Amino acid sequence: MSAALQVTAFGLALLSAFFLLLATCTDCWMVNADDSLEVSHKCRGLWRECVTNMQDGVRTCDQYDSILADHPVKIVVTRTLMITADLLAGLALATLVLGLDCITFLKEDPCAKLKMCYGAGVMLGAGSILGLIGSVWYAVDVYVERAMLVSHNIFLGVHYDFGWSCWLGMAGSTGCFVASVLLTCCLY
């Protein structure tokens, strides 16, 4: 039972860490939500803003000036939290691989392997909380920005909504949290 639970937690953690990494690297955290006759599809990400022409499929992206330049707080905070969550999830995966019962590393010391699994669960939990805070922070800021424009009757021609990268970050964080619960609570 313990080995099956470990492998299940490892598979979920691997998939969730991949989702977190993909969310951090992709460029569709905000997407234009106008349902008028748009000829382009606009996405804003943590690293650049991209526009795709819907007629011919040509995609052009504008990189943000510099990592050290002045950016909106939502971008800086989300970048920091997502990168930290990615690093913690990666470190947790490496620790978890060594702590699995099916790996021969430290086979003669099952107590140490159990502690490694528990430590991986704690790291996954911390990474999941940071990733969820970053994703939700960004989503709330997008919502507040849109609500402020609507309440002031300001229409800029483009109206943004949550993009698939934001949802992917939330899904990856939730999966890491479930894997963390499996490793810290259910394994013992």
SULJOCOR-V960818 format. One record per residue. N is the residue number from 1. OMEGA is omega as a letter, one per 20 degrees, with the letter a starting at -180 (999 if undefined). NEAR is the number of other ideal C-beta (glycine too) atoms within 12 Angstrom. Layout:
N_OMEGA_NEAR, N_OMEGA_NEAR
//
This chain:
1_a_12, 2_a_21, 3_r_19, 4_r_16, 5_r_26, 6_a_33, 7_r_25, 8_r_24, 9_r_41, 10_r_37, 11_r_22, 12_r_33, 13_r_46, 14_r_28, 15_a_24, 16_r_42, 17_r_43, 18_r_25, 19_r_36, 20_r_45, 21_r_29, 22_r_26, 23_a_45, 24_a_38, 25_a_23, 26_a_30, 27_a_33, 28_r_34, 29_r_41, 30_a_36, 31_r_30, 32_a_29, 33_r_19, 34_r_19, 35_r_9, 36_a_12, 37_r_8, 38_r_19, 39_r_16, 40_r_24, 41_a_29, 42_r_33, 43_r_32, 44_r_36, 45_r_36, 46_a_38, 47_a_29, 48_r_26, 49_a_30, 50_r_28, 51_r_24, 52_r_22, 53_a_15, 54_a_15, 55_a_11, 56_r_10, 57_a_12, 58_a_14, 59_r_19, 60_a_18, 61_r_19, 62_r_16, 63_r_15, 64_a_22, 65_a_13, 66_r_10, 67_a_16, 68_r_9, 69_r_11, 70_r_11, 71_r_22, 72_a_20, 73_a_16, 74_r_30, 75_a_30, 76_a_23, 77_a_23, 78_r_39, 79_a_32, 80_a_24, 81_a_34, 82_r_46, 83_r_27, 84_r_26, 85_r_43, 86_a_36, 87_r_24, 88_r_35, 89_r_46, 90_r_27, 91_r_24, 92_r_41, 93_r_36, 94_r_24, 95_a_31, 96_r_46, 97_a_28, 98_a_27, 99_a_37, 100_r_34, 101_a_28, 102_r_18, 103_a_20, 104_r_12, 105_a_19, 106_a_20, 107_a_14, 108_a_9, 109_a_15, 110_r_18, 111_r_13, 112_r_18, 113_r_30, 114_r_26, 115_r_22, 116_r_32, 117_r_43, 118_r_29, 119_r_26, 120_r_40, 121_r_40, 122_r_28, 123_r_36, 124_r_47, 125_r_34, 126_r_27, 127_a_44, 128_r_44, 129_r_24, 130_r_34, 131_r_46, 132_r_34, 133_r_25, 134_a_38, 135_a_41, 136_r_27, 137_a_31, 138_a_42, 139_r_30, 140_r_21, 141_r_27, 142_a_32, 143_a_22, 144_r_17, 145_r_26, 146_r_25, 147_r_15, 148_r_14, 149_r_18, 150_a_14, 151_r_10, 152_a_11, 153_r_8, 154_r_14, 155_a_12, 156_a_16, 157_r_13, 158_a_24, 159_a_23, 160_r_32, 161_a_24, 162_r_29, 163_a_31, 164_r_23, 165_r_37, 166_r_42, 167_r_26, 168_r_34, 169_r_49, 170_r_34, 171_r_27, 172_r_41, 173_r_44, 174_r_31, 175_r_36, 176_r_49, 177_r_36, 178_r_27, 179_r_43, 180_r_39, 181_r_25, 182_a_33, 183_a_41, 184_a_28, 185_a_18, 186_a_20, 187_r_33, 188_999_16
//
